[in-house]
Amino acid sequence: MVSGYFYDMDLIFKGLNKHLIKNATIAIDIGDSVYAGVHVPVQQLMIGLLDKLGYDLEHELTLRKRLSRDRTELSQVLLVFRYKGKKLSKSPKKSYDRIQTWEYF
């Protein structure tokens, strides 16, 4: 489950990169979790993922502390990133007509 979540986050932020300008600010409200009795430091994993995708962490603000069902102390944080403006790869120009594609859809 955790692997699938971060796989999806990777896809989302790779897609977002195509729409951002250099130095764009991204803010994410996220918290750590306990899954099947294992603590998942979601914010640390997200910081590592976004670093690889061209984002610098600028601020990490704890919004609140909370407890999991098993009483493990968890936190909710606001992560603020700055996009460095690096493109992951150049995408080839698409040769289809957008209107025609939309009508097909």
C-alpha positions in Angstrom: 0.0 0.0 0.0 2.8 2.4 0.9 4.7 1.6 -2.2 1.6 2.2 -4.3 1.0 5.5 -2.7 4.5 6.8 -3.4 4.4 5.4 -6.9 1.3 7.5 -7.5 2.8 10.6 -5.8 5.8 10.3 -8.1 3.5 10.2 -11.2 1.6 13.2 -9.9 4.6 15.4 -9.2 6.3 14.4 -12.5 3.1 15.6 -14.3 3.0 18.8 -12.2 6.5 19.7 -13.1 5.4 20.2 -16.7 3.1 23.0 -15.6 5.4 24.9 -13.1 7.7 27.8 -13.7 11.1 28.1 -12.0 10.8 29.0 -8.3 7.1 28.0 -8.1 5.9 27.3 -4.5 4.2 24.1 -3.6 2.6 23.5 -0.2 1.6 20.0 1.0 -0.5 19.2 4.1 0.5 15.7 5.0 1.1 13.5 8.0 2.9 10.3 9.1 1.0 7.1 9.5 1.0 3.7 11.0 0.2 0.9 8.6 0.0 -2.8 9.7 1.7 -1.8 13.0 4.6 -0.1 11.1 5.3 3.6 11.5 5.5 5.3 8.0 7.3 8.6 8.1 5.3 10.0 5.2 6.7 13.5 5.4 10.4 12.3 5.3 9.6 10.0 2.4 7.8 12.8 0.5 10.7 15.2 1.1 13.1 12.6 -0.4 10.8 12.0 -3.4 10.4 15.7 -4.2 14.1 16.4 -3.8 14.7 13.9 -6.6 12.1 15.6 -8.7 13.6 19.0 -8.5 12.1 20.6 -5.4 13.9 22.2 -2.4 12.2 22.0 1.0 11.9 25.5 2.4 9.7 25.1 5.5 8.3 22.3 7.6 5.6 23.4 10.0 3.9 21.1 12.5 0.2 21.8 12.3 -0.9 19.4 15.0 -0.1 16.2 16.9 -2.5 13.3 16.8 -2.7 9.6 17.9 -3.2 6.6 15.7 -5.7 3.9 16.6 -2.9 2.0 18.4 -2.1 5.2 20.3 1.2 5.9 18.4 1.9 9.6 18.4 1.7 11.0 14.9 1.9 14.5 13.4 0.4 16.5 10.6 2.7 19.0 8.9 2.8 21.6 6.2 5.7 21.1 3.8 6.6 24.1 1.6 8.8 23.4 -1.4 10.4 25.6 -4.1 10.5 24.1 -7.6 14.1 24.4 -9.0 12.8 24.5 -12.5 14.5 21.5 -13.8 12.6 19.5 -16.4 12.9 15.7 -16.0 13.0 15.0 -19.7 12.0 16.7 -22.9 8.7 15.4 -24.1 8.3 15.0 -27.8 5.8 17.3 -29.5 2.4 15.6 -30.0 1.2 15.5 -33.5 -2.6 15.1 -32.9 -5.3 17.6 -33.0 -6.6 18.3 -29.4 -10.2 19.0 -30.5 -10.3 15.8 -32.5 -8.9 13.9 -29.5 -11.4 15.4 -27.1 -14.3 14.5 -29.5 -13.0 11.0 -29.7 -12.9 10.8 -25.9 
